[in-house]
Amino acid sequence: MIEIRWHGRGGQGAKTAALLLADVGFSAGLFVQGFPEYGPERMGAPITAYNRLSKDEIRVHSNIYEPDMVVVVDETLLKTVDVAAGLKTGGKVLVNSSRDPAEVLAGFGALNGEVYAIDAVDIAVRTIGKPMPNSPLLSAAIRLSGIMGKDEAIAAMQGAFTEKFASKPEVVGGNMKAVSEAWSAVLKIN
């Protein structure tokens, strides 16, 4: 089983990305969970979302305290939230950032894992036309998790986006460009 914890702010798409990851995993035949946790619903407030993906039935129903991967949608949270808390040894942290890798690493103390960065906002602006980093981060998270290969992931994301955006199909193309570009744009920084 792979457990992923997402850290973001309300309105940035962390919850949507976690739910889409559950859809993508389910369409690939996995057992999945995708759920958010947040306090008062307001734009900009910190939120946490979670995913579990497994080839076997998932019998755990709680928040994720020892994730295999952490996805940080808003890097400003590195200053206020211990996003890597409980990260399993050898785990992965994916940070949405355009900053120099040394600056990103400065946001962490001792870490027994790997840190990756992607400028998901830049990819989203160029492909979708809006600074919504969730689609590029979804793609990067799937790649780093190793739950499926690129072709299977792209096909599963196409299906998930087509269903999610059935009432506005014009946004599917840009999102698919974003996920395709993001797949290879992830940079390991430690």
C-alpha positions, 0 to 999 in steps of 0.5 A: 500500500502507498500512502500519500499526504497532500499539504495545501491551502483552500482553493489551490486544488489539493483536495481535488488532486487527491480525489482525482488520484483516487479516481485514477487509481481506481480506474487502474484496478487499485483499491483506493481512498482519497479524502480531505481534512480541513478546519473552517472552509475558507480560501487560503486556510491550510488543508490536508488531503490523503490517499491510499492506493493498494492492490489489496483491500484497504482496511485502514480508515484514518488520517495518514501519519506515516506517509510514503510520500508528501506533496506540498502544493504551497511551499509557504507551508514549509515555514509553518507546517512540519510537512515531512512529519512522520515521513517513512524512511526513504519516503519522498517529498514533492514540493511545488516550487520555482525556487533554487533547490538549496532554498527549498531544502532549507525548509526541511530539517533532518530528513530521511527521504528524497526531496523533489521539486516541480514548478507546477504553477508555471506548467499550469499557467502555460498549459491551462492558462491559470495558476492551478498547480494540482494537475501537474502535481497529480502527474508528478505524484503518480510518477514518483509513487510508481503505481503505474507507468506513464502510458497507463497514467496518462490514459487514466488521467484522461478518463478522470478529467473527462468525467470530472469536467464533463460540463466544461470539456474545453478544459480537458486538453489543457489539463492533459498537456499539463500532466504530460509535461509534468511527468518529465519535469520533476527534479530530484534536489537531494 
